[in-house]
Amino acid sequence: EAKDGSGSAHAGIAPAAAYYPYDHTLSQYQYDRYGTMDGGTRRKNATRETTSTLKAWLQEHRKNPYPTKGEKIMLAIITKMTLTQVSTWFANARRRLKKENKMTWPPRNKCSDEKR
């Protein structure tokens, strides 16, 4: 029970507005079917041109198909991909090679990474 005599425990709190009218100023923006304001934020699939650069690097480094951070950055710039996309592409490529029994490098495990 409140001491001020109002009888409500929420006397000092204003009620929240329940109705939010549509803001017509937002209609000037064109949204694509993904709900983004421009197509620049949408994920793009890798092209043959992009993957050929990555495949060439992979072919040259079959004995150790783990690019360094610097190499990934360089490849990301060349292919116009993000660093995450490049890293994911290499992880998937190594997985594909292993599945096809074309693995020519010793597997990298967490124990050997900690010793470096």
C-alpha distances in whole Angstrom, upper triangle without the diagonal:
4,7,9,8,9,6,7,7,11,11,14,16,19,20,23,26,27,31,33,37,40,41,45,46,46,48,51,51,53,51,53,53,51,48,50,51,54,56,56,53,55,56,60,63,65,69,72,73,70,70,74,73,71,73,76,74,73,77,78,76,76,76,73,71,68,68,67,64,66,68,65,64,68,68,64,66,69,68,65,62,59,59,57,60,63,61,60,64,65,63,64,68,68,66,69,72,71,70,74,75,76,74,77,74,73,69,67,64,62,64,66,64,62,66,67
4,6,6,7,6,6,6,9,9,11,13,16,18,21,25,26,30,32,35,39,40,43,44,44,47,49,49,51,50,53,52,50,48,49,49,53,55,55,52,54,56,60,62,65,68,72,72,69,70,73,72,70,73,76,73,73,77,78,75,76,76,73,71,68,67,66,63,65,67,64,63,67,67,64,65,68,67,64,61,58,59,57,59,62,61,60,63,65,63,64,68,68,67,69,72,71,71,74,76,77,75,77,75,73,70,67,65,62,64,66,64,62,66,66
4,5,8,8,10,9,12,11,13,16,19,21,24,27,29,33,35,38,41,42,46,46,47,50,52,52,54,53,55,55,54,51,52,52,56,58,58,55,57,59,63,65,68,71,75,75,72,73,76,75,73,76,78,76,76,79,80,78,78,79,75,73,70,70,68,65,67,70,67,65,69,69,66,67,71,69,66,64,61,61,59,62,65,63,63,66,68,66,67,71,71,70,72,75,74,74,77,79,79,77,80,77,76,72,70,67,64,66,69,66,64,68,68
4,6,8,9,10,12,9,11,14,17,19,23,26,28,31,33,36,39,40,44,44,45,48,50,50,53,52,54,54,53,50,51,51,54,57,57,54,56,58,62,65,67,71,74,74,71,72,76,75,73,76,78,76,76,80,80,78,79,80,76,74,71,70,69,65,67,70,67,65,69,69,66,67,70,69,66,64,61,61,59,62,65,64,63,66,68,66,67,71,72,70,73,76,75,75,78,80,80,78,80,78,77,73,71,68,65,68,70,67,66,69,69
4,5,8,10,12,10,13,16,18,19,23,26,28,31,33,36,40,41,44,45,46,48,51,51,54,52,55,55,54,50,52,52,56,58,58,56,58,60,63,66,69,72,76,76,73,74,78,77,75,77,80,78,78,81,82,80,81,81,78,76,73,72,71,67,70,72,69,68,71,71,68,69,72,71,68,65,62,63,61,63,67,65,65,68,70,68,69,72,73,72,74,77,76,76,79,81,82,80,82,80,79,75,72,70,67,69,72,69,68,71,72
4,6,8,9,7,10,13,14,16,20,22,24,27,30,32,36,37,41,42,42,45,47,48,50,49,52,52,50,47,48,49,52,55,55,53,54,57,60,63,66,69,73,73,70,71,75,74,72,75,77,76,75,79,80,78,79,79,76,73,70,70,69,65,68,70,66,65,69,69,65,66,70,68,65,63,60,61,59,61,64,63,62,65,67,66,66,70,71,69,71,75,74,74,77,79,79,78,80,78,77,73,71,68,66,68,70,68,66,70,70
4,7,9,8,12,14,15,16,20,23,24,27,30,33,36,38,41,43,43,45,48,48,50,49,52,51,50,47,48,49,53,55,55,53,54,56,60,62,65,69,72,73,70,71,74,73,71,74,77,75,75,78,79,77,78,78,75,73,70,69,68,65,67,69,66,65,69,68,65,66,69,68,65,63,60,60,58,60,63,62,61,65,67,65,65,69,70,68,70,73,73,72,75,77,78,76,79,77,75,72,69,67,64,67,69,67,65,69,69
4,5,5,9,10,12,13,16,19,21,24,27,30,33,35,38,39,39,42,45,45,47,46,48,48,46,43,45,45,49,51,52,49,50,52,56,59,62,65,68,69,66,67,70,70,68,70,73,71,71,75,76,73,74,75,71,69,66,66,65,61,64,66,62,61,65,65,61,63,66,64,61,59,56,57,54,56,60,59,58,61,63,61,62,65,66,64,67,70,69,68,72,73,74,73,75,73,72,68,66,64,61,63,66,63,62,66,66
4,6,8,9,12,13,16,19,21,24,27,30,33,35,38,39,39,42,44,44,46,45,47,47,45,42,43,44,48,50,50,47,49,50,54,57,59,63,66,67,64,65,68,67,65,68,71,69,68,72,73,71,71,72,68,66,63,63,62,58,61,63,60,59,62,62,59,60,63,62,59,56,53,54,52,54,57,56,55,58,60,58,59,63,63,62,64,67,66,66,69,71,72,70,72,70,69,65,63,61,58,60,63,60,59,62,63
4,6,6,8,9,12,16,18,21,23,26,30,31,34,35,35,38,41,40,43,41,44,43,42,39,40,41,44,47,47,44,46,48,51,54,57,60,64,64,61,62,66,65,63,65,68,66,66,70,71,68,69,70,66,64,61,61,59,56,59,60,57,56,60,60,56,57,61,59,56,54,51,51,49,51,55,54,53,56,58,56,57,60,61,60,62,65,64,64,67,69,70,68,70,68,67,64,61,59,57,59,61,59,57,61,61
4,6,8,10,13,16,18,22,24,27,30,31,35,36,36,39,41,41,44,43,45,45,44,41,42,42,46,48,49,46,48,50,54,56,59,62,66,66,63,64,68,67,65,68,71,69,69,72,73,71,72,73,69,67,64,63,62,59,61,63,60,58,62,62,58,59,63,61,58,56,53,54,52,54,57,56,55,59,61,59,60,63,64,63,65,68,68,67,71,72,73,71,74,71,70,67,64,62,60,62,64,62,60,64,64
4,7,10,13,16,18,21,23,26,29,30,33,34,34,37,39,39,42,41,44,44,42,39,40,40,44,46,46,44,46,48,52,55,57,60,64,64,61,62,66,65,63,66,68,66,66,70,71,69,70,71,67,65,62,61,59,56,58,60,57,56,59,59,56,57,60,59,55,54,51,51,50,52,55,54,54,57,59,57,58,62,62,61,64,67,66,66,69,71,71,70,72,69,69,65,63,61,58,60,62,59,58,62,62
4,6,9,12,15,18,19,23,26,26,30,31,31,34,36,36,38,37,40,40,39,35,36,37,40,43,43,40,42,44,48,51,54,57,60,61,58,59,63,62,60,63,65,63,63,67,68,66,67,68,64,62,59,58,57,53,56,57,54,53,56,56,53,54,57,55,52,50,47,48,47,49,52,51,50,54,56,54,55,58,59,58,60,63,63,63,66,68,68,67,69,67,66,62,60,58,55,58,60,57,56,60,60
4,6,9,12,15,16,19,23,23,27,28,28,31,33,33,36,35,38,38,37,34,35,35,38,41,42,39,41,43,47,50,53,56,60,60,57,58,62,61,59,62,65,63,63,67,68,66,67,68,65,62,59,58,57,54,56,58,54,53,56,56,52,53,56,55,51,50,47,48,47,48,52,51,50,53,56,54,55,58,59,58,60,63,63,63,66,68,68,67,69,67,67,63,61,59,57,59,61,58,57,61,61
4,7,9,12,14,17,20,22,25,27,27,29,32,32,34,33,36,36,35,32,33,33,37,40,40,38,39,42,45,48,51,54,58,58,56,57,61,60,58,61,64,62,62,66,67,65,66,67,64,61,58,58,57,54,55,57,54,52,56,55,52,53,56,54,51,49,46,48,46,47,51,50,49,52,55,53,53,57,58,57,59,62,62,61,64,66,67,65,68,66,66,62,60,58,56,59,61,58,57,61,61
4,6,9,11,14,17,18,22,23,23,26,28,28,31,29,32,32,31,28,29,29,33,36,37,34,36,38,42,45,48,51,54,55,52,53,57,56,55,58,60,59,59,62,64,62,63,64,61,58,55,54,54,50,52,54,50,49,52,52,48,49,52,50,47,45,43,44,42,44,47,47,46,49,51,50,50,53,55,54,55,59,59,58,61,63,63,62,65,63,63,59,57,56,53,56,58,55,55,58,58
4,6,8,11,14,15,19,20,20,23,26,26,28,27,30,30,30,26,28,28,31,34,35,33,35,37,41,44,47,50,53,54,51,53,56,56,54,57,60,59,59,62,64,62,63,64,61,58,56,55,54,51,53,54,51,49,52,52,48,49,52,50,46,45,42,44,42,44,47,47,46,49,51,50,50,54,55,54,55,59,59,58,61,63,64,63,65,64,63,60,58,57,55,58,60,56,56,60,59
4,7,10,13,15,19,21,20,22,26,26,28,26,29,29,28,25,27,27,31,34,35,33,34,36,40,43,46,49,52,53,51,52,56,55,54,57,59,58,58,62,63,62,62,64,61,58,55,55,54,51,53,54,51,49,52,52,48,49,51,49,46,44,42,44,42,43,47,47,45,48,51,49,49,53,54,53,54,58,58,57,60,62,63,62,64,63,63,59,57,56,54,58,59,56,56,60,60
4,6,10,12,15,18,17,19,22,23,25,24,27,27,27,23,25,25,29,32,33,31,32,35,39,41,45,47,51,52,49,51,54,54,53,56,58,58,58,61,63,61,62,64,61,58,56,55,54,51,53,54,50,49,52,51,47,48,50,48,45,43,42,44,42,43,46,47,45,47,50,49,49,52,54,53,54,57,58,57,60,62,62,62,64,63,63,60,58,57,55,59,60,57,57,61,60
4,7,9,12,14,14,16,19,19,21,21,24,24,24,20,22,22,25,28,30,28,29,32,35,38,42,44,48,48,46,48,51,51,50,53,55,55,55,58,60,59,59,61,58,55,53,52,51,48,50,51,47,46,48,48,44,44,47,45,42,40,38,41,39,40,43,44,42,45,48,47,47,50,52,51,52,55,56,55,57,60,60,59,62,61,61,58,56,55,53,57,58,55,55,59,58
4,6,9,12,12,13,16,18,20,20,23,23,24,20,22,21,25,28,29,28,29,33,35,39,42,44,48,48,46,48,51,51,51,53,56,55,56,59,60,59,60,62,59,56,54,53,53,49,51,51,48,46,49,48,44,45,47,45,42,41,39,42,40,41,44,45,44,45,49,48,48,51,53,52,53,56,57,56,58,61,61,61,63,62,63,59,58,57,55,59,60,57,57,61,60
4,6,9,9,10,13,14,16,16,19,20,21,17,19,18,21,24,26,25,26,30,32,35,39,41,44,45,43,45,48,48,48,50,53,52,53,56,57,57,58,60,57,54,52,50,50,47,48,49,46,44,46,45,42,42,44,42,39,38,37,39,38,38,42,43,41,43,46,46,45,48,50,50,50,54,55,54,56,59,59,58,61,60,60,57,56,55,54,58,59,55,56,60,58
4,5,6,8,11,12,15,15,19,20,21,17,18,16,20,23,25,24,25,29,31,35,38,40,44,44,42,44,47,47,47,49,52,51,52,55,56,56,57,59,56,53,51,49,49,46,47,47,44,42,44,44,40,40,42,40,37,36,35,38,37,37,40,42,41,42,45,45,45,48,50,49,50,53,54,54,56,59,58,58,60,59,60,57,55,55,54,57,58,55,55,59,57
4,5,6,8,10,13,14,18,20,21,17,18,16,19,22,24,24,25,29,31,35,38,39,43,43,42,44,47,47,47,49,52,51,52,55,56,56,57,60,57,54,52,50,50,47,47,48,45,43,45,44,40,40,42,40,37,36,36,39,38,38,41,43,41,43,46,46,46,48,51,50,51,54,55,55,56,59,59,59,61,60,61,58,57,57,55,59,60,56,57,61,59
4,6,6,8,12,14,17,20,20,17,17,14,17,21,22,22,24,28,30,33,36,38,42,41,40,42,45,45,45,48,50,49,50,53,54,54,56,58,55,52,50,48,48,44,45,46,42,40,42,42,38,37,40,38,34,34,34,37,36,36,39,41,40,41,45,45,45,47,50,49,50,53,54,54,56,58,58,57,59,58,59,57,55,55,54,57,58,54,55,59,57
4,5,6,9,10,14,16,17,13,13,11,14,17,19,19,20,24,26,30,33,35,38,38,37,39,42,42,42,44,46,46,47,50,51,51,52,55,52,48,47,45,45,41,42,43,39,38,39,39,35,35,37,35,32,31,30,33,33,33,36,37,36,38,41,41,41,43,46,46,46,49,51,50,52,55,54,54,56,55,56,53,52,52,51,54,55,51,52,56,54
4,5,7,9,13,15,16,13,14,11,14,17,19,20,21,24,26,30,33,34,38,38,37,39,42,42,42,45,47,47,47,50,52,52,53,55,53,49,48,46,46,43,44,44,41,39,40,40,36,36,37,35,32,32,32,35,34,33,37,39,37,38,42,42,41,44,47,46,46,49,51,50,52,55,54,54,56,56,57,54,53,53,52,56,56,53,54,58,56
4,7,10,13,16,17,14,14,11,13,16,18,19,20,24,26,29,32,33,37,36,35,38,41,40,41,43,45,45,46,49,50,51,52,55,52,48,47,45,45,42,42,42,39,37,39,38,34,34,36,34,30,31,30,34,33,33,36,38,37,38,41,42,41,43,46,46,46,49,51,50,52,55,54,54,56,55,57,54,53,53,52,56,56,53,54,57,55
4,6,10,13,14,11,10,7,9,12,14,15,16,20,22,25,28,30,33,33,32,34,37,37,37,40,42,42,43,46,47,47,48,51,48,45,43,41,41,38,39,39,36,34,35,34,31,30,32,30,27,27,27,30,30,29,32,34,33,34,37,38,37,39,42,42,42,45,47,47,48,51,50,50,52,51,53,50,49,49,48,52,52,49,50,53,52
4,7,10,11,9,9,6,7,10,13,14,14,18,19,23,26,27,30,30,29,32,35,35,35,38,40,40,41,43,45,45,46,49,47,43,42,40,40,37,38,38,35,33,34,33,30,29,31,29,25,25,25,29,28,27,31,33,31,32,36,36,35,37,40,40,40,43,45,44,46,49,48,48,50,50,51,49,47,48,48,51,51,48,50,53,51
4,7,8,6,6,5,7,9,12,12,12,15,17,20,24,25,29,29,28,30,33,33,33,36,38,38,39,41,43,43,44,47,44,41,39,38,38,36,36,36,33,31,33,32,28,28,30,27,24,24,24,27,26,25,28,30,29,29,33,34,32,35,38,37,37,40,42,41,43,46,45,45,47,47,48,46,45,45,45,48,49,45,47,50,49
4,5,6,6,6,7,7,11,11,10,13,14,17,21,22,26,26,25,27,30,31,31,33,35,36,36,39,41,41,41,44,42,38,37,36,37,34,35,34,31,30,31,30,26,27,28,25,22,22,22,25,24,23,26,28,26,27,31,31,30,32,35,34,34,37,39,38,40,43,42,42,45,44,46,44,43,43,43,47,47,44,46,49,47
4,5,8,10,10,10,13,12,10,13,15,17,21,22,26,27,26,27,30,31,31,33,35,36,36,39,41,41,41,44,42,38,37,36,37,35,36,35,32,31,33,31,27,28,29,26,24,23,23,26,24,23,26,28,26,26,30,30,29,31,34,33,33,36,38,37,38,41,41,41,44,44,45,43,42,42,42,46,46,44,46,49,47
4,6,9,9,9,11,10,8,10,13,15,19,21,25,26,24,25,29,29,29,31,34,34,34,36,39,38,39,41,39,35,34,33,34,32,33,33,29,28,30,28,25,26,27,24,22,20,20,23,21,20,24,25,23,24,27,27,26,28,31,30,30,34,35,34,36,39,39,39,41,41,42,40,39,39,39,43,43,40,42,45,44
4,7,9,10,12,10,10,13,16,18,22,24,28,29,27,28,32,32,31,34,36,36,36,39,41,41,41,44,41,38,36,35,36,33,34,34,31,30,32,30,26,27,29,26,23,22,21,24,23,22,26,27,25,26,30,30,29,31,34,33,34,37,38,37,39,42,42,42,44,44,45,42,41,41,40,44,45,42,43,46,45
4,6,7,9,7,8,11,14,17,20,22,26,27,25,27,30,30,29,32,34,34,34,38,39,39,40,42,40,36,34,33,33,31,32,32,28,27,29,27,24,24,26,24,21,19,19,22,21,20,24,25,24,25,28,29,28,30,33,33,33,36,38,37,39,42,41,41,43,42,44,41,39,40,39,43,43,40,42,45,43
4,7,9,8,10,14,16,19,22,24,28,28,26,28,31,31,31,34,36,35,36,39,41,40,42,44,42,38,36,35,35,32,33,33,30,28,29,28,25,25,27,25,21,21,20,24,23,22,26,27,26,27,31,31,31,33,36,36,36,39,40,40,42,44,44,43,45,45,46,44,42,43,42,46,46,42,44,47,45
4,5,7,8,12,13,17,19,21,25,24,23,25,28,28,28,31,33,33,34,37,38,38,39,42,39,36,34,33,33,30,30,30,27,26,27,26,22,22,24,21,18,18,18,22,21,20,23,26,25,25,29,30,29,31,34,34,34,37,39,38,40,43,41,41,43,43,44,42,41,42,41,45,44,41,43,46,44
4,6,6,9,10,13,16,17,21,21,19,22,25,25,25,27,30,30,31,33,35,35,36,39,37,33,32,30,31,28,29,28,25,24,25,23,20,20,21,19,16,15,16,20,19,18,21,23,22,22,26,27,26,28,31,31,31,33,36,35,36,39,38,38,40,40,42,39,38,39,39,43,42,39,41,44,42
4,6,8,9,13,15,16,20,19,18,20,23,23,23,26,27,27,28,31,33,33,34,37,34,31,29,27,28,25,25,25,22,20,21,20,17,17,18,16,13,13,13,17,17,15,18,21,20,20,24,25,25,26,29,30,30,32,34,34,35,38,37,37,38,38,39,37,36,37,37,40,40,37,39,41,39
4,7,9,13,15,17,21,21,18,21,24,23,23,26,28,27,28,31,32,32,33,36,33,30,28,26,27,24,25,25,21,20,22,20,17,17,19,17,14,13,12,15,15,14,17,19,18,19,22,23,23,25,28,28,28,31,33,33,34,37,36,35,37,36,38,36,34,35,34,38,38,35,36,39,37
4,6,10,13,15,19,19,17,19,22,22,22,24,27,27,27,30,32,31,32,35,33,29,28,26,27,25,26,25,22,21,23,21,17,18,20,17,14,13,13,16,15,13,17,19,17,18,21,22,21,23,26,26,26,29,31,30,32,35,34,34,36,35,37,34,33,34,34,38,38,35,37,40,38
4,7,10,12,16,17,14,16,19,19,18,21,23,23,24,26,28,28,29,31,29,25,24,23,24,22,24,23,19,19,20,18,15,17,18,14,12,10,11,14,12,10,13,15,14,14,18,18,17,19,22,22,22,25,27,27,28,31,30,30,32,32,33,31,30,31,31,35,35,32,34,37,35
4,6,9,13,13,11,13,16,17,16,18,21,21,22,24,26,26,27,30,28,24,24,22,24,22,23,22,18,18,19,16,14,15,15,12,10,9,11,14,13,10,13,16,14,13,17,18,17,18,22,22,21,24,26,26,27,30,28,29,31,31,33,31,30,31,32,36,35,32,35,38,35
4,6,10,11,10,10,14,15,14,16,19,19,19,22,24,24,25,28,26,22,22,21,23,22,23,21,18,19,19,16,14,16,16,12,11,10,12,15,14,10,12,15,13,11,15,16,14,15,19,19,18,21,23,23,23,26,25,26,28,28,30,29,28,30,31,34,34,31,34,37,35
4,7,8,6,7,10,11,11,12,15,16,16,18,20,21,21,25,23,19,20,19,21,20,21,18,16,16,17,13,12,14,13,9,10,8,11,13,13,9,10,13,12,9,13,15,13,13,17,18,16,19,21,21,22,24,23,23,25,26,28,27,26,28,30,33,32,30,33,35,33
4,5,5,6,8,10,11,12,14,16,16,18,20,21,22,25,24,21,22,20,23,22,22,20,17,18,18,14,13,15,13,9,11,11,14,16,16,13,13,16,15,12,15,18,16,15,19,20,18,20,23,23,23,25,24,25,26,27,30,29,29,31,32,36,34,32,35,37,35
4,5,5,6,9,10,10,12,14,15,16,18,20,20,24,23,20,21,20,23,23,23,20,18,19,18,15,15,16,13,10,13,13,16,18,18,15,14,17,16,13,15,18,16,14,18,19,17,18,22,22,21,24,22,23,24,25,29,28,28,31,33,36,34,32,36,37,35
4,6,5,7,9,10,11,13,15,15,17,19,20,24,23,20,21,19,22,22,21,18,17,17,16,12,13,13,10,8,11,12,15,17,18,15,14,17,17,14,16,19,18,16,19,21,19,20,24,24,23,26,23,24,25,26,29,29,29,32,33,36,34,32,36,37,34
4,6,6,7,9,10,11,13,15,16,17,19,22,21,17,18,16,19,18,18,15,13,14,13,9,9,11,8,5,8,8,12,13,14,11,10,14,14,11,13,16,15,14,17,19,18,19,22,23,22,25,22,23,24,24,27,26,26,29,30,33,31,29,32,34,31
4,5,5,6,8,10,10,12,14,15,16,19,18,15,16,15,18,18,18,15,13,15,14,10,11,13,11,8,11,10,13,14,15,11,10,13,12,9,10,13,12,10,14,16,14,15,18,19,19,21,18,19,20,21,24,23,23,26,28,31,29,27,31,32,30
4,5,5,6,9,10,10,12,14,15,19,18,15,17,16,19,20,19,16,15,17,15,11,13,14,11,9,13,13,16,17,18,15,13,15,15,12,13,16,15,12,15,18,16,16,19,20,19,21,18,19,20,21,24,24,25,28,30,32,30,29,32,33,31
4,6,5,6,9,10,11,13,14,18,17,14,15,13,16,17,16,12,12,13,11,8,10,11,8,7,11,11,14,15,16,14,11,14,15,12,12,16,15,13,15,18,17,17,20,22,21,23,20,20,20,20,24,24,24,27,28,31,29,27,30,31,28
4,5,5,6,9,10,11,12,15,14,11,12,10,13,14,14,11,10,12,11,7,9,12,10,8,12,11,13,13,14,11,8,11,12,8,8,12,12,9,12,15,14,14,17,19,18,20,17,17,17,18,20,20,20,23,25,27,25,23,27,28,26
4,5,5,6,9,10,10,14,14,10,13,12,16,17,17,14,13,16,14,11,13,15,13,12,15,14,17,16,17,14,11,13,13,10,9,12,12,9,11,14,12,12,15,17,16,17,14,15,15,16,19,19,20,23,25,28,26,24,28,29,27
4,5,5,6,9,10,14,14,11,13,12,16,17,17,13,13,16,14,11,14,15,13,12,16,16,18,18,19,17,13,15,16,13,12,15,15,12,14,17,16,14,18,20,18,19,16,16,16,17,20,21,21,25,27,29,27,25,29,30,27
4,5,5,6,9,12,11,8,10,9,12,14,13,10,10,13,11,9,12,14,12,12,15,15,17,15,17,15,12,13,15,12,10,14,14,11,12,16,16,14,17,20,19,19,16,15,15,15,18,19,19,22,24,26,23,22,26,26,23
4,5,5,6,9,9,6,9,9,12,15,15,12,12,15,14,11,14,17,15,14,17,16,18,16,17,15,12,12,13,11,8,11,12,9,9,13,12,11,13,16,15,16,12,12,11,12,15,15,16,19,22,24,21,20,24,25,22
4,5,5,9,10,8,12,12,16,18,18,14,15,18,17,14,17,19,17,17,20,19,21,20,21,19,15,16,17,14,12,15,15,11,11,15,14,11,14,17,15,15,12,12,11,12,16,17,18,22,24,26,24,23,27,27,25
4,6,8,9,9,11,11,14,17,16,13,15,17,15,14,17,19,17,17,21,20,22,20,21,20,16,17,19,16,13,16,17,14,14,17,17,14,17,20,18,18,14,14,12,13,16,18,18,22,24,26,23,22,26,26,23
4,5,5,5,8,9,12,15,15,12,13,16,15,14,17,19,18,18,21,20,21,19,20,19,15,15,17,15,12,14,16,12,12,15,15,13,15,18,17,17,13,12,10,10,13,14,15,18,21,22,19,18,22,22,19
4,5,5,9,11,14,17,18,15,16,19,18,16,19,22,20,20,23,22,23,21,21,20,17,16,17,15,12,13,14,11,10,13,13,10,12,15,14,13,10,8,6,7,11,12,13,17,20,22,19,19,22,22,20
4,6,9,11,14,18,18,16,17,21,20,19,21,24,23,23,26,24,25,22,23,22,19,18,19,17,14,15,17,14,11,15,15,12,13,16,16,14,11,9,6,5,8,10,12,15,18,19,16,17,20,20,18
4,6,8,10,14,15,13,14,17,17,16,19,21,21,21,24,22,22,19,19,19,16,15,16,15,12,13,15,13,10,14,15,13,13,17,17,15,13,10,8,6,8,9,9,13,16,17,14,14,17,17,15
4,6,10,13,14,11,11,15,15,13,16,19,18,18,20,18,19,16,16,16,13,11,13,12,8,9,11,9,7,11,12,10,12,15,15,15,12,10,9,8,10,10,10,14,16,18,16,15,18,19,17
4,6,9,11,9,9,13,14,13,14,17,17,17,19,17,17,14,14,14,11,9,12,11,8,9,12,11,9,12,14,13,14,17,18,18,15,13,12,10,11,11,9,12,14,16,14,12,16,17,14
4,7,8,6,6,9,10,9,11,14,14,15,17,15,15,11,13,13,10,9,12,11,8,11,13,12,12,15,17,16,17,20,21,21,18,16,15,13,15,15,13,16,17,19,16,14,17,18,15
4,5,5,6,9,10,10,12,14,15,16,18,16,15,11,13,15,11,10,14,14,11,13,16,16,15,18,20,19,20,23,24,24,22,19,18,16,17,16,14,16,16,18,16,13,16,17,13
4,5,5,6,9,10,10,12,14,15,16,14,12,9,11,13,10,9,13,14,12,14,17,17,17,19,22,21,22,25,26,26,24,22,22,19,20,19,16,18,18,20,18,15,17,18,15
4,5,5,6,9,10,11,12,14,15,14,13,10,13,15,12,12,16,16,14,16,19,19,19,22,24,23,25,27,28,28,26,24,23,21,22,22,19,21,21,23,21,18,20,21,17
4,5,5,6,8,10,10,12,14,13,13,10,13,13,10,11,14,14,12,15,17,16,16,20,21,20,22,25,25,26,23,21,20,18,20,20,18,21,21,23,21,18,21,22,18
4,5,5,6,9,10,10,11,10,9,6,9,10,7,7,11,11,9,12,15,14,15,18,19,19,21,23,24,25,22,21,21,19,21,20,18,20,20,23,21,18,21,22,19
4,5,5,6,9,10,10,9,8,6,10,11,8,10,13,13,13,15,18,17,18,21,22,23,25,27,28,29,26,24,24,23,24,23,21,23,23,26,24,21,23,24,21
4,5,5,6,9,10,10,11,9,13,13,10,12,15,14,14,17,19,18,19,22,23,23,25,27,28,29,26,24,24,23,25,24,23,25,25,28,26,23,25,26,23
4,5,5,6,8,8,9,8,11,10,7,10,13,11,11,14,16,15,16,19,20,20,22,24,25,26,23,22,22,21,23,23,22,24,25,28,25,23,26,27,24
4,6,5,6,5,6,6,9,8,6,9,12,11,12,15,16,16,18,20,21,21,24,25,26,27,25,24,25,23,26,24,23,25,25,28,27,24,26,28,25
4,6,5,7,8,9,12,11,10,13,15,14,15,18,20,19,21,24,24,25,27,29,29,31,28,27,27,26,29,28,26,28,29,31,30,27,29,31,27
4,6,8,10,11,14,13,11,14,16,14,15,19,19,18,20,23,23,23,26,28,28,29,26,26,26,26,28,28,27,29,30,33,30,28,31,32,29
4,5,9,10,12,10,9,12,14,12,13,17,17,16,19,21,21,21,24,26,26,27,25,25,25,25,28,27,26,28,29,32,30,28,31,32,29
4,7,9,12,10,10,13,14,13,15,18,18,18,21,23,23,24,27,28,28,30,28,28,28,28,30,29,28,30,30,33,32,29,32,33,31
4,7,8,6,7,10,11,10,12,15,15,16,18,20,20,22,24,25,26,28,26,25,27,26,28,26,25,27,27,30,29,26,29,31,28
4,5,5,6,9,10,11,13,14,15,16,19,20,21,23,24,26,27,29,27,26,27,26,27,26,24,25,25,28,27,24,27,29,26
4,5,5,6,9,10,11,12,14,15,17,18,20,21,23,24,26,27,25,24,25,23,24,23,21,22,22,25,24,21,23,25,23
4,5,5,6,8,10,10,12,14,15,16,18,20,21,22,24,26,24,23,24,23,24,22,20,21,20,24,23,20,22,25,23
4,5,5,6,9,10,10,12,14,15,16,18,20,21,22,24,23,22,24,22,24,22,21,22,22,26,25,22,25,27,25
4,5,5,6,9,10,10,12,14,15,16,18,20,21,23,21,20,21,20,21,20,18,20,21,24,23,20,23,25,23
4,5,5,6,9,10,11,12,14,15,17,18,20,21,20,18,19,18,19,17,15,17,17,21,20,17,20,22,20
4,5,5,6,8,10,11,12,14,15,16,18,20,19,18,20,19,20,17,16,18,18,22,21,19,22,24,23
4,6,5,6,9,10,10,12,14,15,16,18,17,16,18,18,19,18,17,19,20,24,23,21,24,26,24
4,5,5,6,8,10,10,12,14,15,16,15,13,15,14,16,14,14,16,18,21,19,17,21,23,21
4,6,5,6,9,10,11,12,14,15,15,13,15,14,15,13,12,14,15,19,18,16,19,22,20
4,5,5,6,9,10,10,12,14,14,13,16,15,17,15,15,17,18,22,21,20,23,25,24
4,5,5,6,9,10,11,12,11,11,13,13,15,14,15,17,19,22,21,20,24,25,24
4,5,5,6,9,10,10,9,8,10,10,12,10,11,14,16,19,18,17,21,22,21
4,5,5,6,9,10,10,9,12,12,13,11,12,14,17,20,19,19,22,24,23
4,5,5,6,9,9,9,13,14,15,14,16,18,20,23,22,22,25,27,26
4,5,5,6,5,6,9,10,13,12,14,17,20,22,21,21,25,26,25
4,5,5,6,5,9,10,11,10,12,14,18,20,19,19,23,24,24
4,5,8,8,12,13,15,13,16,17,20,23,22,23,26,27,27
4,5,8,11,14,15,15,18,20,23,25,24,25,28,29,29
4,5,9,11,13,13,16,18,22,23,22,23,27,27,27
4,6,9,12,12,15,18,22,23,22,23,26,27,26
4,6,8,9,12,15,18,20,18,19,22,23,22
4,7,9,12,15,19,20,17,19,22,22,21
4,6,9,12,15,16,14,15,18,18,17
4,6,9,13,13,11,13,16,16,15
4,6,10,11,10,11,14,15,15
4,7,8,7,7,11,12,12
4,6,6,7,9,11,12
4,6,5,6,9,10
4,5,5,7,9
4,5,5,7
4,6,6
4,6
4
